[in-house]
Amino acid sequence: MNNVVTNGAWRPFKYEFRGENIVLNDCEDRGVIVINADFSGAYDRYESGISGNCNLSDSFVGKWAYDNLYNTLTITYTDAGVTKTMKK
């Protein structure tokens, strides 16, 4: 069994929505996933602004989990007191 090294800074290149893989646009491609050795970390998401510039739209800080079977990352974070998850 191969061990996957996940800690470091990563850039997402696609996401999955309702079973479809969707390639990121130029602004979304600027996003950064940070994973520390203890799986704490963050995800910064960028989107196009009204003027066409790329703007940081969200920053999620939480705990990452890696699924070896599906090769997916899930971050668990708190938003306004509510625990949420997001897969990358």
Salt bridges, closest charged atoms under 4 A:
ASP58 OD2 - ARG45 NH2 2.47
ASP79 OD2 - LYS84 NZ 2.95
